[in-house]
């Protein structure tokens, strides 16, 4: 489920106005850098505010894209970047659908946000993604339950470019201190796990909407 998104990248979010908030973010960036695991801070539309070196290393082989780079907007990367499945294992079920669920929740809270509206338009322009959003997502939520929508604690597969990790899993840990929360930001860390997964099979060609696995067949 990759799509060359035609929309514009989300407009840069303004930096906090107060010197204290800006200083806090600068110090928080130092803290972020101290963890060996990929970690990022995002706002309510998943525009990326901060990342660390481990995050950049995880996505170092991702090709350039005008609107969906992982360090710009992580939601757009998961949904629209053609290379997302080369790093995010079980891309559709483990990453796309949970992110679509969080996108839907964000739309319910901030429906008038221009960045969210732009993402919705890009989803609508892709038949596969639109089918996943309108048909596959409700079917998936019924199948896995509401608990699967939470990022914190979720274990998801990764294909790390560093052979020391390779095909592995990460546990998503969401930890947002009060100061970040008050700025409208959230932090996620991908804690890499020592257990190794079998090497994935070669990626299949992109399916048409009629063969999207997450969308139930008409007779279902």
Protein Blocks (a to p, Z undefined) as FASTA:
>chain_A
ZZddfbdcdddddddfblklmmmmmmmmmmmmmpcbdcddddfkopafbdcfklmmmmmm
pccdfklcfklommlmmmmmmklmmmmghkllmmmmmmmmmmmmmmmmmmmbmklmmmmm
mmmmpmklmmmmmmmmmmmmmmnopklmpmghpacddddfblklmpadddddddddfklm
mnopacddddddfbdcdddddddddddfklgfklccfkZZ
